[in-house]
Amino acid sequence: MKTAPIAQLDRAFGYGPKGQGFESSWARHLKGVIMKKIYTGKTKDVYESEDGNCLLKFKDDVTGENGIFDPGANTVGLSIEGAGLAGLKLTKFFFEKINSFGIPTHFISADLDNNSMTVRKATVFGKGLEVICRYKAVGSFLKRYGKYVEEGQDLDAFVEVTLKDDDRNDPPITEDALEMLGILSKEEYKILKILTQKIAGIVKEELGKKDLELFDIKFEFGRVGSDNHIALIDEISGGNMRAYKDGKRVEPLDLEKIMLA
């Protein structure tokens, strides 16, 4: 049974229990626990443990093309030593911050010594969605709508959803199509959009404290728990956002150093 939309929105705006999605008693070292590899990703591998939770193992691979980093790319473009740990550190920082607002996530704990994060098991929507929040017209948005916008033009936390489909270059999908294909209901889409803008706003505010500007950021969501509530999953790191300082793009490793200095 799915969570009622109003209850879900209450959680999204912090009216639910603080620390939703994080229980310190679960934060433990998983050494010795039997793990089964269930997914090999571009930047992370996923293991399922015998207790029903999952472990994400962060790698030094980053998305891009021709050796150039690009968070919107569908292929591994290069490997950067230390990128996995940097991504995990930022993910831990942002997930703990988001949890403090009562926003649901799958995060349980992070093990920086082993480049891994323990999370609640989640069910993705359809075969996987990516949700982008855009503050500036750059990247694929500019490529698609370049006849109507200027590069770097302000966008008002514009939210768009894409299918995770490398063979079709992660095509955008509309709210109506999501419902028609049975991927998301209209009510779930509204929740997804509100959560996306809320979380992106938190990230944007934190970057602003370091004189950084967020241009766009990509999230993933899934259904978590016995009530199948919508929660933020995956990661929040320099590898899935475009951040700028003094008009120059900040690379993932540099972003972690600036944010956690």
C-alpha positions as CSV (number, residue, x, y, z in Angstrom):
1,M,0.0,0.0,0.0
2,K,1.4,3.4,-1.0
3,T,1.7,6.3,1.4
4,A,-1.1,8.8,1.2
5,P,0.0,11.9,-0.8
6,I,-0.6,14.4,2.1
7,A,1.4,12.3,4.5
8,Q,4.2,12.1,1.9
9,L,4.2,15.9,1.4
10,D,4.2,16.5,5.1
11,R,7.5,14.5,5.2
12,A,8.8,16.4,2.2
13,F,8.4,19.7,4.0
14,G,9.8,18.6,7.3
15,Y,6.6,18.0,9.3
16,G,7.4,14.4,9.8
17,P,9.9,12.9,12.3
18,K,13.3,14.5,12.1
19,G,16.0,12.2,10.6
20,Q,13.5,10.3,8.5
21,G,15.5,7.6,6.6
22,F,18.4,7.6,9.1
23,E,18.7,5.5,12.2
24,S,22.0,5.7,13.9
25,S,21.5,2.3,15.5
26,W,21.7,0.9,12.0
27,A,25.1,2.6,11.3
28,R,27.4,-0.3,11.7
29,H,30.4,-1.9,9.9
30,L,29.2,-4.7,7.6
31,K,32.5,-6.6,7.7
32,G,31.7,-10.3,7.7
33,V,28.2,-9.9,6.5
34,I,27.5,-12.0,3.3
35,M,27.0,-9.8,0.3
36,K,25.6,-10.6,-3.1
37,K,26.4,-8.3,-6.0
38,I,23.1,-7.4,-7.7
39,Y,24.1,-4.5,-10.0
40,T,27.1,-3.1,-11.8
41,G,26.8,0.6,-12.5
42,K,28.9,3.2,-14.2
43,T,30.1,4.8,-11.0
44,K,28.9,2.4,-8.3
45,D,28.3,-1.3,-7.7
46,V,25.4,-2.5,-5.6
47,Y,25.4,-5.4,-3.2
48,E,22.5,-6.9,-1.2
49,S,23.3,-8.0,2.4
50,E,21.7,-10.8,4.3
51,D,19.8,-8.3,6.5
52,G,17.9,-7.0,3.4
53,N,19.7,-3.7,3.1
54,C,22.0,-2.8,0.3
55,L,25.6,-1.6,0.1
56,L,26.7,0.9,-2.6
57,K,30.4,0.6,-3.5
58,F,31.7,3.9,-5.0
59,K,34.2,3.7,-7.9
60,D,36.6,6.2,-9.3
61,D,34.9,6.1,-12.7
62,V,32.9,9.2,-13.8
63,T,30.6,9.8,-16.7
64,G,31.8,11.8,-19.7
65,E,32.9,11.6,-23.3
66,N,36.4,11.6,-24.9
67,G,38.1,12.0,-21.5
68,I,36.0,15.0,-20.5
69,F,33.7,14.9,-17.4
70,D,30.0,15.4,-18.2
71,P,27.3,14.6,-15.5
72,G,24.7,14.2,-18.3
73,A,26.7,11.6,-20.3
74,N,25.5,8.0,-20.6
75,T,29.0,6.4,-20.6
76,V,32.0,6.3,-18.4
77,G,34.3,8.9,-19.9
78,L,37.3,8.6,-17.6
79,S,38.6,7.5,-14.2
80,I,39.8,10.0,-11.6
81,E,41.8,8.7,-8.6
82,G,39.9,9.6,-5.5
83,A,36.6,10.4,-7.3
84,G,34.8,7.6,-5.5
85,L,35.7,8.7,-2.0
86,A,35.1,12.3,-2.9
87,G,31.6,11.4,-4.2
88,L,30.9,9.3,-1.0
89,K,31.9,12.2,1.3
90,L,29.7,14.7,-0.4
91,T,26.8,12.2,-0.6
92,K,27.1,11.5,3.2
93,F,27.2,15.3,3.8
94,F,24.1,16.0,1.7
95,F,22.1,13.0,2.7
96,E,22.6,13.8,6.4
97,K,21.6,17.4,5.7
98,I,18.5,16.3,3.8
99,N,17.5,13.8,6.5
100,S,17.7,16.6,9.1
101,F,14.8,18.3,7.2
102,G,12.7,15.2,7.6
103,I,12.9,14.4,3.9
104,P,12.8,10.7,3.2
105,T,15.9,9.0,1.7
106,H,17.3,5.5,1.6
107,F,20.5,6.5,3.5
108,I,21.6,4.5,6.6
109,S,25.3,5.0,7.0
110,A,28.6,5.6,5.2
111,D,31.9,3.8,5.6
112,L,34.6,6.2,4.3
113,D,37.4,3.7,4.8
114,N,35.8,1.2,2.4
115,N,34.2,3.7,-0.1
116,S,30.8,2.3,0.7
117,M,27.3,3.4,1.8
118,T,24.7,1.3,3.5
119,V,21.1,2.0,2.3
120,R,17.6,0.7,2.5
121,K,16.6,-1.4,-0.5
122,A,14.5,0.6,-3.0
123,T,12.3,-0.2,-5.9
124,V,12.9,2.1,-8.9
125,F,10.1,3.5,-11.0
126,G,9.7,1.5,-14.2
127,K,13.2,0.6,-15.3
128,G,14.6,3.7,-13.7
129,L,14.1,7.4,-13.9
130,E,16.4,10.4,-13.5
131,V,15.0,13.7,-12.3
132,I,16.8,16.9,-13.1
133,C,16.3,20.3,-11.5
134,R,17.7,23.1,-13.7
135,Y,18.6,26.7,-12.6
136,K,20.5,27.6,-15.8
137,A,20.0,26.7,-19.5
138,V,23.1,24.5,-20.1
139,G,23.8,20.9,-21.1
140,S,21.2,18.8,-22.9
141,F,18.5,21.4,-22.1
142,L,20.4,24.0,-24.2
143,K,21.0,21.4,-27.0
144,R,17.2,20.7,-27.2
145,Y,15.9,24.2,-26.8
146,G,18.7,26.4,-28.1
147,K,16.4,28.2,-30.5
148,Y,14.4,29.5,-27.6
149,V,16.9,30.2,-24.8
150,E,20.3,31.7,-24.4
151,E,23.2,29.7,-22.9
152,G,23.2,30.3,-19.1
153,Q,19.7,31.8,-19.1
154,D,18.0,31.6,-15.7
155,L,15.5,28.8,-15.2
156,D,13.2,28.8,-12.2
157,A,14.1,25.4,-10.7
158,F,12.7,23.7,-13.8
159,V,12.1,20.0,-13.3
160,E,12.2,17.4,-16.0
161,V,12.2,13.6,-15.9
162,T,14.1,11.3,-18.2
163,L,14.1,7.5,-18.6
164,K,17.2,5.7,-17.7
165,D,17.8,4.2,-21.2
166,D,21.4,4.5,-22.5
167,D,20.4,3.0,-25.9
168,R,18.0,5.9,-26.4
169,N,20.1,8.6,-24.7
170,D,17.9,8.9,-21.7
171,P,14.9,10.5,-23.4
172,P,12.8,13.1,-21.5
173,I,9.3,11.9,-20.6
174,T,6.2,13.9,-19.8
175,E,3.9,13.6,-16.8
176,D,1.1,12.2,-19.0
177,A,3.4,9.6,-20.6
178,L,4.6,8.5,-17.2
179,E,1.0,7.9,-16.1
180,M,0.0,6.3,-19.4
181,L,2.9,3.8,-19.3
182,G,2.1,2.9,-15.6
183,I,5.5,4.3,-14.4
184,L,4.1,7.1,-12.1
185,S,0.7,8.2,-11.1
186,K,-0.3,11.9,-11.3
187,E,-0.1,12.1,-7.5
188,E,3.3,10.5,-7.4
189,Y,4.6,12.9,-10.1
190,K,3.5,15.9,-8.0
191,I,5.3,14.4,-5.0
192,L,8.4,13.7,-7.1
193,K,8.5,17.3,-8.4
194,I,8.0,18.9,-4.9
195,L,10.8,16.6,-3.4
196,T,13.1,17.5,-6.3
197,Q,12.7,21.2,-5.9
198,K,13.0,21.0,-2.1
199,I,16.2,18.9,-2.2
200,A,17.7,20.9,-5.0
201,G,17.0,24.1,-3.0
202,I,18.9,22.6,0.0
203,V,21.9,21.7,-2.1
204,K,21.8,25.2,-3.8
205,E,21.8,26.9,-0.4
206,E,24.7,24.8,0.9
207,L,26.7,25.6,-2.3
208,G,25.9,29.3,-1.9
209,K,27.6,29.3,1.5
210,K,30.8,28.5,-0.3
211,D,30.2,31.1,-3.1
212,L,29.3,28.4,-5.5
213,E,26.4,28.5,-7.9
214,L,24.3,25.4,-8.8
215,F,23.4,25.3,-12.5
216,D,21.7,21.9,-12.5
217,I,21.5,18.7,-10.6
218,K,20.3,15.1,-11.2
219,F,18.5,12.9,-8.7
220,E,17.1,9.4,-8.5
221,F,14.1,8.3,-6.5
222,G,12.5,5.0,-5.6
223,R,9.9,3.4,-3.4
224,V,11.2,2.5,0.0
225,G,9.8,0.6,3.1
226,S,6.6,-1.4,3.7
227,D,4.5,1.6,2.7
228,N,6.3,2.2,-0.6
229,H,6.9,5.9,0.2
230,I,8.9,7.9,-2.3
231,A,12.5,8.5,-1.2
232,L,15.7,10.0,-2.6
233,I,18.1,7.3,-3.5
234,D,21.5,6.9,-5.1
235,E,23.9,9.8,-4.5
236,I,24.4,13.5,-4.4
237,S,27.9,14.4,-5.5
238,G,30.0,16.4,-7.9
239,G,29.4,13.7,-10.5
240,N,25.7,14.5,-10.8
241,M,25.6,18.3,-10.7
242,R,27.1,21.3,-12.5
243,A,28.5,23.8,-10.0
244,Y,30.3,27.0,-10.9
245,K,32.6,29.4,-9.0
246,D,33.5,32.9,-10.4
247,G,32.1,31.8,-13.8
248,K,34.2,28.6,-14.0
249,R,33.0,25.0,-13.8
250,V,34.1,23.3,-10.6
251,E,35.3,19.7,-11.1
252,P,34.0,16.9,-8.9
253,L,37.1,16.5,-6.8
254,D,37.5,20.2,-6.3
255,L,33.8,20.5,-5.3
256,E,34.3,18.0,-2.5
257,K,37.4,19.9,-1.2
258,I,35.6,23.3,-1.3
259,M,32.4,22.0,0.3
260,L,34.0,20.0,3.1
261,A,37.0,22.2,3.8
